[in-house]
Every structure is written in C-alpha cells, then in structure tokens.
Amino acid sequence: MPIEVVDNSAESRFEVLVDGKVAGFADYVLLPTKIIFSHTEVQPEFEGQGLGSKLIKHALDASRDTGLTVVPRCPYVARLIERNPRYQDLLDASVAG
C-alpha cells in the first residue's frame, strides 16, 4: 500500500495519500515567514497506522526546508513538536518558550 505526503497548496493543506486516496490532511495558513497549522484529521478507516505522525513530520520538514517558522494552533501538531526535540526550533517566537 503506497503512502505519499503532498502539499496541496490549492487547498492550503498537506495530505497523506494511501493508494492515491486522501487518508488525512493538515490545514494551514501560509504567511510570508510562518505557517500556521490549524487542524489535522485522519479518516477513521486509516487511524492507528501512524499516518498522522508521518503527515505532520513531513509538513514540519517541508516548513524547515522553506525557512518558515511554525505556529501550531492544532493540538496534534503542538503535541508532536513538544515530544520531538528536533522540531522545537521551528516554533515561531510568538509561541516558543
């Protein structure tokens, strides 16, 4: 079962695809220097497979690659950053600390 994460910029969200079907997404608002993650959702039939974590880690890595700081308004994104020190440097100064 092929798993892919893509940035669907037309919909302002990252999507995790399983066999080409959207299994989950992370909505965002893109600003010039930061990205605000507002909501993450994995479809019920795909829960428990680690897809949410894979989705958010990809989104955070992409944010780092483009030089954006992160504002995690979504509780899932905030928890993942809190539990993974390698992403804590991405926190925007307005929420860090």
Wavefront OBJ file of the C-alpha trace (Angstrom):
o trace
v 0.000 0.000 0.000
v 1.886 3.098 -1.230
v 1.852 6.064 1.175
v 2.658 9.572 -0.033
v 2.529 13.005 1.594
v 1.921 16.013 -0.650
v 1.444 19.741 -0.234
v -1.904 20.574 -1.812
v -1.274 24.327 -1.881
v -4.504 24.970 -3.797
v -6.407 23.689 -0.731
v -3.864 25.061 1.802
v -3.212 21.658 3.317
v -0.768 18.810 3.407
v -2.353 15.477 2.540
v -1.346 11.910 3.262
v -2.410 9.611 0.450
v -2.825 5.844 0.688
v -3.095 4.170 -2.702
v -3.848 7.631 -4.119
v -6.784 8.248 -1.737
v -6.699 11.107 0.784
v -6.383 9.390 4.166
v -5.735 12.542 6.165
v -4.790 16.190 5.970
v -3.311 19.108 7.896
v -4.838 22.501 7.135
v -2.558 25.526 7.187
v -2.419 29.256 6.679
v 0.735 30.361 4.907
v 2.203 33.758 5.787
v 5.443 35.275 4.444
v 7.656 33.942 7.258
v 5.481 31.407 9.071
v 2.980 28.632 8.636
v 0.018 28.234 10.972
v -1.281 24.675 11.328
v -4.941 24.922 12.287
v -6.381 21.406 12.007
v -5.242 17.843 11.414
v -7.520 14.953 10.602
v -7.069 11.292 9.665
v -10.060 9.451 8.234
v -11.415 6.852 10.697
v -10.612 3.885 8.479
v -6.925 4.918 8.458
v -6.500 5.690 12.170
v -3.923 3.809 14.211
v -1.452 3.388 11.338
v 0.890 6.277 12.192
v -0.302 8.320 9.228
v -0.943 11.471 11.280
v 2.606 11.457 12.588
v 4.031 10.800 9.121
v 1.902 13.629 7.717
v 2.940 16.208 10.318
v 6.622 15.259 10.294
v 6.655 15.717 6.524
v 4.875 19.080 6.855
v 7.350 20.235 9.512
v 10.328 19.105 7.438
v 8.914 20.983 4.440
v 8.441 24.076 6.614
v 12.066 23.863 7.732
v 13.243 23.418 4.132
v 11.486 26.635 3.106
v 12.662 28.619 6.141
v 9.257 29.004 7.778
v 8.578 29.094 11.498
v 5.584 27.164 12.807
v 2.539 28.247 14.797
v 0.825 25.033 15.988
v -2.799 26.006 16.629
v -3.721 22.362 16.094
v -3.269 20.391 19.340
v -1.937 17.350 17.466
v 0.830 19.404 15.820
v 1.653 21.087 19.147
v 1.993 17.701 20.919
v 4.170 16.261 18.187
v 6.527 19.247 18.375
v 6.579 19.089 22.177
v 7.520 15.383 22.095
v 10.127 15.704 19.316
v 13.031 17.998 20.218
v 14.233 18.052 16.605
v 11.211 20.194 15.687
v 11.173 22.593 18.643
v 13.461 25.084 16.890
v 10.702 25.603 14.298
v 8.339 27.198 16.813
v 7.585 30.802 15.984
v 8.796 33.267 18.624
v 5.167 34.166 19.365
v 4.564 30.649 20.742
v 8.057 29.444 21.728
v 9.251 29.394 25.255
l 1 2 3 4 5 6 7 8 9 10 11 12 13 14 15 16 17 18 19 20 21 22 23 24 25 26 27 28 29 30 31 32 33 34 35 36 37 38 39 40 41 42 43 44 45 46 47 48 49 50 51 52 53 54 55 56 57 58 59 60 61 62 63 64 65 66 67 68 69 70 71 72 73 74 75 76 77 78 79 80 81 82 83 84 85 86 87 88 89 90 91 92 93 94 95 96 97
